[in-house]
Amino acid sequence: MKSVALSVEDATPQGIAGAIGRLISSGDLAPGDRLPTVRELAAELGVSPATVSHAWQALAGVGLIVSRGRSGSFVQAARTTWIPPRSRNLADQPLARLDLSTGTPDPLLLPTLGPALSRVSSRAGTTSYLDSPVVPELHSLLRQSWPYHVEAITVVDGAMDALSRALDLVLSFGARVAIEDPGFPPLFDLLDHHGIERVPAGLDEHGMRPDSLAAALKHSPVAVVLQPRAHNPTGVSMTATRAEELAAVIRASRTADTTVFIEDDHSGAISASPEVSLGSHLPDRVLHIRSFSKSHGPDLRIAAIGGPQKLIDRLVERRLLGPGWTSRMLQSILLDLLTNPTTIDEVSDARRVYHARQRQLVEALAAAGHETRVADGINLWMDVDDERGAVVQLAAAGIRVAAGSGFRVNPGGQHSIRVTAGLVRDDFAAVATLLAAATRA
C-alpha cells in the first residue's frame, strides 16, 4: 500500500482529503484498508491533528471512509441499500455547509401551498372509483397549454412514474432503449431493473445530436427517452431547429417505424427556454411528460403525460389495476396553483431567479479561471481533471456536489461534476473560486 503521507502534496484539509481520494480511486487504498490515525498522519505531515480530522470528516461525508471508533478509520466497502445502484450517489448525503448535490429546487422559491389548500378543501374528492382520472378543469387547462395538438392527456404521480408507465407500454426483456449520455441515473436504474440494453446518444449545446440519434436508431430501440428542456445534468435545452433536425432523422430511419419517443420535461415552468417538442412534428410517435415537481413542489407528486390516444388509454387502463388515479385532491390543488395570479407570479419569479443565479455563478467561474456556458434550469455540468478528487476537495471545503460518473451510460474516461447552481443564493465569487479550484487536479 502506498504511503499516505508521501502522497500528500498540499497539507491542508482539502489537499489531504484529495490525496486520499486519489489513492482510493487508483486502488492503492482498497476497501477495508486501515488508514493512519489522525495523530500519526498529523505528525508525519507536520500539521495539527485538527487539520487531518477535517480531512477525515470530508472523506467520511462523501462515503469514502468509515470510522470504527478505537479500531480506527477504514476505506469504506461498497454500500448495500434499498436505493437502486445508480441513485445511491444522489441519496443519503450527510449535511454540508452548502449542499449542491441534490438536483432539487430551492424550497424558498416554491409557491406557498397554504392558500391553495384552504381554497380547494371544500371541493376536492371523488364519488366513484371509475370517475375520470383527471379533474376536468385541469385536463382542459393542460390541453390548452400543451406544446402541440395532442390526442390524449392523463395525470400520474410524478415524472419518474410517467417514465416508468410509458416504458411499460413498449418494453420486453432484452429490448433496447436509446437514452441521452450523460443522462438521469434513476432512468438507468429503471432500465436495468427491466433487463433493458441502454443505447447511448450524445448531446451538444442544442440537445440530442442528430448523428447520434441516427446511429442509435440503427439498433432498433423500442423507445428513445430525451429531456427537451433543462437537461439533467447538463442544463441543455433543445432548440426548435434541433427538434426539426431530429424529426427529419426519425422520418428517414428505416428502423424507427415502431419506436416511441418519450420526452421528459421535468423542469417545466422554471425552465428559461421555450417549450419544444418532437410532438409538433411526429404527434403519433411521441409521449410528452410535463412535471410540476420543480416548479410547484416535489411532494405534490404530479406530472401530466400526453400522446396518442391508444397509448394513453392503455396507460390509464393499467393504472386502474394499481393506484387507480392520482389524488383528485392534489389535482385540485395543482389546478388552483396553475390559475391563481399570485402563484403564477411566484413561479415566474422563481424562473427568473434561477436563471439569474446560473448567470451569476458562470460569470464568477469565468473570473476564477473556469469558462462554461450558462445552463437552463437548476443544474450546472462542469468538466474536471479528477472527478473523485474534485468531490472530496469540495467536501473538505464544506460544499457537496454530485460525481458525474453516475450520470454516464458507461462510466469512465471523462470526469465531471454536477452542481445544483439553483441552490446558490449568495457568495457567488467564493463558491465559484472553490469550484474552479476543484476542476484542476
CORPECOR-V633731 format. One record per pair of residues at least 4 apart in sequence whose C-alpha atoms are under 6 Angstrom apart, sorted by the first residue. I is the first residue (numbers start at 1). J is the second residue. D is the distance in whole Angstrom. If there is no record, write none. Layout:
BEGIN
<<I,J,D> <I,J,D>>
END
This chain:
BEGIN
<<1,28,6> <2,28,6> <8,16,6> <8,19,6> <10,15,5> <11,15,6> <11,16,6> <12,16,6> <13,51,5> <13,54,6> <13,55,4> <14,18,6> <14,393,5> <14,396,5> <17,55,5> <18,389,5> <18,392,6> <18,393,5> <21,389,6> <23,28,5> <23,29,5> <24,29,5> <31,75,5> <31,76,6> <31,77,5> <32,74,6> <32,75,5> <33,74,5> <33,75,5> <34,73,6> <34,74,4> <35,73,6> <35,74,6> <36,40,6> <36,41,6> <38,49,6> <38,52,6> <39,49,6> <42,46,6> <42,47,5> <42,48,6> <42,49,5> <55,396,6> <57,61,6> <58,395,5> <58,396,5> <59,64,5> <59,65,6> <60,64,6> <60,65,5> <60,66,6> <61,94,6> <64,76,5> <65,74,5> <65,75,4> <65,76,4> <66,73,6> <66,74,5> <66,76,6> <67,72,6> <67,73,4> <68,72,5> <68,73,6> <83,88,6> <86,185,5> <86,189,6> <86,406,6> <87,185,6> <87,186,6> <96,398,5> <97,398,5> <98,399,5> <99,399,6> <99,400,5> <100,400,5> <100,401,5> <100,419,5> <100,420,5> <101,400,6> <101,401,4> <101,402,5> <103,420,5> <105,294,5> <106,423,6> <109,350,5> <110,296,6> <111,343,6> <111,346,6> <116,333,6> <117,121,6> <120,124,6> <124,329,5> <125,329,6> <133,325,5> <138,335,6> <142,146,6> <148,280,5> <150,307,6> <151,308,5> <151,309,5> <152,306,5> <152,307,6> <152,309,5> <153,305,6> <153,306,4> <154,304,6> <154,305,6> <155,303,6> <155,304,4> <156,302,6> <156,303,5> <156,326,6> <157,161,6> <157,301,5> <157,302,5> <158,301,5> <158,302,4> <158,303,4> <159,291,5> <159,303,6> <160,164,6> <162,166,6> <167,171,6> <173,195,6> <174,195,6> <174,196,5> <175,196,5> <176,196,6> <176,197,5> <176,198,6> <176,221,5> <177,198,5> <177,199,6> <177,221,5> <177,222,6> <177,223,5> <177,224,6> <178,198,6> <178,199,4> <178,200,6> <178,224,5> <179,200,5> <179,201,6> <179,224,6> <179,225,5> <180,200,6> <180,201,5> <180,202,6> <181,200,5> <181,201,6> <181,202,5> <181,408,6> <181,409,6> <182,407,5> <182,408,5> <183,407,5> <184,407,6> <185,407,5> <191,196,5> <192,196,6> <201,212,5> <201,213,6> <202,208,6> <202,209,6> <202,212,6> <203,207,5> <203,208,4> <203,209,5> <205,236,6> <206,238,5> <206,239,6> <207,237,6> <207,238,4> <210,246,5> <220,255,5> <222,259,5> <223,259,5> <223,260,5> <223,261,6> <224,261,5> <225,262,5> <225,263,6> <226,263,5> <227,231,5> <227,263,6> <227,264,5> <227,265,6> <228,237,6> <228,238,5> <229,237,4> <229,265,6> <230,235,4> <230,236,5> <230,237,5> <230,376,5> <230,377,5> <231,235,5> <231,236,5> <234,380,6> <234,381,5> <235,375,5> <235,376,5> <235,379,6> <243,278,6> <260,285,5> <260,286,6> <261,286,5> <262,286,6> <262,287,5> <262,288,6> <263,288,5> <263,289,6> <264,289,5> <265,289,6> <265,290,5> <266,291,5> <267,271,6> <267,294,6> <269,295,6> <270,295,6> <270,351,4> <271,377,5> <278,282,6> <279,283,4> <279,286,5> <284,308,5> <286,307,6> <287,306,6> <287,307,5> <288,305,6> <288,306,5> <289,304,6> <289,305,4> <290,303,6> <290,304,5> <291,303,4> <292,296,5> <292,303,6> <293,297,5> <293,298,4> <309,313,6> <319,323,6> <319,324,5> <320,324,4> <328,332,6> <336,340,6> <337,343,6> <354,422,5> <358,374,6> <358,421,6> <359,374,6> <361,428,6> <364,429,5> <364,432,6> <365,370,5> <365,432,5> <366,370,5> <366,371,5> <368,433,5> <370,436,6> <375,380,6> <378,420,6> <378,421,6> <378,422,4> <379,419,6> <379,420,4> <379,421,5> <380,418,6> <380,419,5> <380,421,6> <381,418,5> <382,416,5> <382,417,5> <383,415,6> <383,416,4> <384,415,5> <384,416,5> <384,439,4> <385,439,6> <385,440,5> <385,441,5> <386,390,6> <386,441,6> <387,415,5> <387,416,6> <389,393,6> <390,438,5> <394,399,5> <395,399,5> <395,400,5> <401,419,5> <402,417,6> <402,418,5> <403,417,5> <404,416,5> <404,417,4> <405,411,5> <428,432,6> <432,436,6>>
END
